[in-house]
Amino acid sequence: MTEQVRLSMLEEILDLEDGTLTSDKVLDELEEWDSIALISFIAMMDEEFNKSIKGSEIKEFKTVADALKVMVK
């Protein structure tokens, strides 16, 4: 799975237009990165990647790149 595909998955969770996220984007600067997004990210990790991740782990993410790193099959 390419980085672009993973970025598209994050954009879908955050309800952003395709191509708007970059790996260096700071998550705290995104209004859409809220508690609903965290729950959606946890569900996506379980469904798409067969991985379990805790909210406390996600809260340590600083940039989109941090989220992309865990999105590897």
TANORTA-V679996 format. One record per residue. N is the residue number from 0. SS is DSSP state (2 for helix, 1 for strand, 0 for the rest). PSI is psi in whole degrees, 0 to 359 (* if undefined). NEAR is the number of other ideal C-beta (glycine too) atoms within 12 Angstrom. Layout:
BEGIN
N:SS:PSI:NEAR ; N:SS:PSI:NEAR
END
This chain:
BEGIN
0:0:128:14 ; 1:0:163:12 ; 2:2:323:19 ; 3:2:321:17 ; 4:2:317:18 ; 5:2:321:29 ; 6:2:318:28 ; 7:2:322:24 ; 8:2:318:30 ; 9:2:319:40 ; 10:2:322:28 ; 11:2:315:21 ; 12:2:319:32 ; 13:2:359:29 ; 14:0:46:18 ; 15:0:157:22 ; 16:0:149:12 ; 17:0:138:15 ; 18:0:7:11 ; 19:0:339:17 ; 20:0:145:32 ; 21:0:159:20 ; 22:0:337:21 ; 23:0:2:14 ; 24:0:132:25 ; 25:1:125:17 ; 26:2:322:30 ; 27:2:343:17 ; 28:2:351:15 ; 29:0:116:25 ; 30:0:329:12 ; 31:0:345:25 ; 32:0:83:31 ; 33:0:191:18 ; 34:2:326:13 ; 35:2:319:15 ; 36:2:321:30 ; 37:2:316:27 ; 38:2:318:18 ; 39:2:321:27 ; 40:2:316:38 ; 41:2:315:26 ; 42:2:318:20 ; 43:2:318:28 ; 44:2:321:30 ; 45:2:311:15 ; 46:2:315:15 ; 47:2:328:24 ; 48:2:357:23 ; 49:0:39:12 ; 50:0:146:20 ; 51:0:131:15 ; 52:0:143:28 ; 53:0:153:17 ; 54:2:324:18 ; 55:2:327:10 ; 56:2:319:18 ; 57:2:323:31 ; 58:0:343:20 ; 59:0:347:17 ; 60:0:135:29 ; 61:0:317:19 ; 62:1:170:21 ; 63:2:325:35 ; 64:2:324:21 ; 65:2:319:25 ; 66:2:320:39 ; 67:2:326:30 ; 68:2:324:21 ; 69:2:349:26 ; 70:0:48:31 ; 71:0:131:16 ; 72:0:*:12
END
